[in-house]
Amino acid sequence: MAVVAYEFVTNEEVAILSQLPSQNEAVSRRRHPLFGHVRCMNQAAPAHQALHLSVMSRQGSGQFDTWRRQPSRPQKCQVEQVTTGTGLSPSDAWSVATDRSAWRALRPIDSQA
């Protein structure tokens, strides 16, 4: 039986060696178009309803104030990340996303998202 030695390689080293964009960059680039796509779906679609509920919960309506994320969950939800990247409020982002050309013009730069 051959003995195999493993060497620890950090994620940074892998990123440098592979010269591929990080997973965070890939997710950031896709988050913005996904928001617009789901926004333009049929209002009866579950994804549209879930995103709309998430947007409404960020507007400060009291019924959602008690929601808390579990400690293992990300600090920001998708709506917060989209609004940070575009500089719009959740309700403004929801409104602008209906116009595809206007929404595409707001696409954040990778370093902002």
C-alpha positions in Angstrom: 0.0 0.0 0.0 1.5 3.3 -1.1 1.6 6.2 1.4 0.3 9.5 -0.1 1.3 12.8 1.4 -1.1 15.7 1.2 0.0 19.3 1.2 -2.3 22.0 2.6 -3.2 24.6 -0.1 -5.1 27.7 0.8 -8.0 29.0 -1.2 -6.0 32.0 -2.2 -3.3 29.8 -3.6 -5.8 27.8 -5.6 -7.3 31.1 -6.9 -3.9 32.4 -8.0 -2.9 29.1 -9.6 -6.2 28.6 -11.4 -6.6 32.2 -12.5 -10.4 31.8 -12.2 -12.7 34.4 -10.6 -13.7 33.7 -7.0 -17.0 32.1 -6.2 -18.1 35.3 -4.6 -17.5 37.2 -7.8 -19.5 34.6 -9.8 -22.4 34.8 -7.4 -22.3 38.6 -7.3 -22.4 38.8 -11.1 -25.4 36.5 -11.3 -27.4 37.9 -8.4 -28.4 41.1 -10.1 -29.9 39.5 -13.3 -31.6 36.9 -11.2 -33.4 39.6 -9.2 -34.7 41.2 -12.4 -35.7 37.8 -13.9 -37.7 36.8 -10.8 -39.3 40.2 -10.6 -40.6 39.9 -14.1 -42.1 36.5 -13.5 -45.8 35.8 -13.3 -47.1 37.1 -10.0 -48.5 33.6 -9.2 -45.0 32.1 -9.5 -43.7 31.0 -6.0 -40.3 32.5 -6.7 -41.9 35.9 -7.5 -44.0 35.7 -4.4 -41.1 34.8 -2.2 -38.9 37.7 -3.5 -41.8 40.1 -3.2 -42.3 39.1 0.4 -38.6 39.5 1.1 -38.7 43.0 -0.5 -41.7 44.0 1.6 -40.1 42.7 4.8 -37.2 45.2 4.2 -39.6 48.2 4.0 -40.1 48.2 7.8 -43.6 46.9 7.9 -44.0 45.7 11.5 -45.1 42.2 10.8 -41.6 41.1 9.7 -39.6 42.8 12.5 -39.3 39.6 14.6 -37.6 37.5 11.8 -34.1 36.6 12.7 -31.5 34.6 10.8 -29.9 31.5 12.3 -26.3 32.1 13.3 -25.0 29.9 10.4 -26.8 31.9 7.8 -25.3 34.8 5.7 -25.4 38.2 7.3 -27.1 39.8 4.3 -30.0 38.3 2.3 -30.2 38.6 -1.5 -32.4 41.6 -1.4 -29.9 43.5 0.8 -27.0 42.5 -1.4 -28.8 43.7 -4.5 -29.8 47.0 -2.9 -26.2 47.5 -1.7 -24.9 46.9 -5.2 -27.4 49.2 -6.9 -27.7 51.9 -4.3 -31.5 51.6 -4.4 -34.0 50.9 -1.6 -35.7 47.5 -1.8 -39.0 49.0 -3.1 -37.1 51.2 -5.7 -35.2 48.1 -6.9 -38.4 46.2 -7.1 -40.0 49.0 -9.2 -36.9 49.5 -11.5 -36.5 45.8 -12.2 -39.7 45.8 -14.3 -37.8 47.8 -17.0 -35.1 45.5 -18.2 -33.0 48.1 -19.9 -33.0 50.3 -16.8 -32.3 47.4 -14.6 -29.3 46.2 -16.7 -27.9 49.8 -16.6 -27.8 49.5 -12.8 -25.7 46.3 -12.9 -23.1 46.7 -10.2 -19.4 46.5 -10.8 -17.8 43.3 -9.4 -16.0 45.2 -6.7 -19.2 46.7 -5.4 -21.3 43.6 -5.2 
